[in-house]
Amino acid sequence: MVLALALLAGLAYWLLVITEGVYLGRRFVVWMYDLTAHQYDGIKKYDAETETLFVVRPFLSRLAHLSTPLILDVATGTGRVPWFTLQMPRFHGRFVALEPSQKMLALAAKRLAGYGWRASAVQATAVPLPFAAHSFDAISCLEALEFFPSDEAALREMARVLRPGGVLMVTRRRGWEAKTFFGRYRDAARFTVLLQSVGFTQVEGRAWQVDYDLFFAQKGSKNGSGETRGKRGTKS
Ligand SMILES: C[S@@+](CC[C@H](N)C(=O)[O-])C[C@H]1O[C@@H](n2cnc3c(N)ncnc32)[C@H](O)[C@@H]1O
């Protein structure tokens, strides 16, 4: 009896806490985020210095050739990436913050409201992305891919809406918990192959946090140069 209860508790912990309901379907994951949105920032406790150093600067350094990049943050949560990036005095670009959880998105929208037209909030899932092909100069997607129904489908969508030469910043779940995402876990080598298979080049991954690697990649351009060729916002 005790053993059965312990097993049940372990299963519930894995299903609801470690894998955040991903084996119960997309709607369940989003519902869980709606339920816990008010606690999210208190749990994460992101600090500006660390975010700037390890996320924002490496991301923006890959966009330095653009004066006003248009960036999509997929699964923005409470607006982490746009919030810390828009605070950079030298950043003059714009963000679209995309998130399916209404409660998470409301917190993001509130936080970003002061940036007016430079930050907009869109309620949607990662597949399909509600944008035309080649709409964005860059896409970020942090700590979220492993909770989507299909990481491959989501990365394909990101590749579609990125302009040729556009920059992707994305995380790969690592550590022992990652290995309990049965049938979904990818080691760094397999994650690199996945990125390449959906059209990304110059893939570069690095250890970032205990639970995550941070990956950067570029959408291959038709001529294979990896350069952004659009006119919008290109520095002369
Ligand atoms: C751990 S949070 C990460 C939020 C934010 N990127 C950050 O780093 O703080 C994961 C987010 O993914 C979102 N999410 C879950 N399923 C999704 C899906 N199918 N499409 C897009 N976002 C999804 C959740 O609502 C949640 O806000």
The ligand as an SDF file (V2000), in Angstrom:
LIG
                    3D

 27 29  0  0  0  0  0  0  0  0999 V2000
    9.0580   27.7880  -18.5040 C   0  0  0  0  0  0  0  0  0  0  0  0
    8.0360   28.9450  -19.3400 S   0  0  0  0  0  0  0  0  0  0  0  0
    9.2500   29.9450  -20.1780 C   0  0  0  0  0  0  0  0  0  0  0  0
    8.7500   31.3630  -20.3840 C   0  0  0  0  0  0  0  0  0  0  0  0
    9.8260   32.3440  -20.8560 C   0  0  0  0  0  0  0  0  0  0  0  0
   10.3310   32.0110  -22.1770 N   0  0  0  0  0  0  0  0  0  0  0  0
   10.9620   32.4060  -19.8640 C   0  0  0  0  0  0  0  0  0  0  0  0
   12.0990   32.0470  -20.2130 O   0  0  0  0  0  0  0  0  0  0  0  0
   10.7130   32.8350  -18.7320 O   0  0  0  0  0  0  0  0  0  0  0  0
    7.3440   28.0030  -20.6920 C   0  0  0  0  0  0  0  0  0  0  0  0
    6.2950   28.7780  -21.4780 C   0  0  0  0  0  0  0  0  0  0  0  0
    5.9230   28.0340  -22.6400 O   0  0  0  0  0  0  0  0  0  0  0  0
    4.5490   28.2970  -22.8920 C   0  0  0  0  0  0  0  0  0  0  0  0
    4.0130   27.2590  -23.7680 N   0  0  0  0  0  0  0  0  0  0  0  0
    3.5910   26.0290  -23.4030 C   0  0  0  0  0  0  0  0  0  0  0  0
    3.1320   25.3600  -24.4730 N   0  0  0  0  0  0  0  0  0  0  0  0
    3.2660   26.1770  -25.5360 C   0  0  0  0  0  0  0  0  0  0  0  0
    2.9950   26.0430  -26.9380 C   0  0  0  0  0  0  0  0  0  0  0  0
    2.4740   24.9280  -27.4310 N   0  0  0  0  0  0  0  0  0  0  0  0
    3.2860   27.0950  -27.7470 N   0  0  0  0  0  0  0  0  0  0  0  0
    3.8470   28.2220  -27.2380 C   0  0  0  0  0  0  0  0  0  0  0  0
    4.1110   28.3950  -25.9250 N   0  0  0  0  0  0  0  0  0  0  0  0
    3.8410   27.3930  -25.0790 C   0  0  0  0  0  0  0  0  0  0  0  0
    3.9400   28.3060  -21.5000 C   0  0  0  0  0  0  0  0  0  0  0  0
    2.6670   28.8800  -21.4810 O   0  0  0  0  0  0  0  0  0  0  0  0
    5.0090   29.0610  -20.7150 C   0  0  0  0  0  0  0  0  0  0  0  0
    4.7480   30.4280  -20.6670 O   0  0  0  0  0  0  0  0  0  0  0  0
  1  2  1  0
  2  3  1  0
  2 10  1  0
  3  4  1  0
  4  5  1  0
  5  6  1  0
  5  7  1  0
  7  8  2  0
  7  9  1  0
 10 11  1  0
 11 12  1  0
 11 26  1  0
 12 13  1  0
 13 14  1  0
 13 24  1  0
 14 15  1  0
 14 23  1  0
 15 16  2  0
 16 17  1  0
 17 18  1  0
 17 23  2  0
 18 19  1  0
 18 20  2  0
 20 21  1  0
 21 22  2  0
 22 23  1  0
 24 25  1  0
 24 26  1  0
 26 27  1  0
M  CHG  2   2   1   9  -1
M  END
$$$$
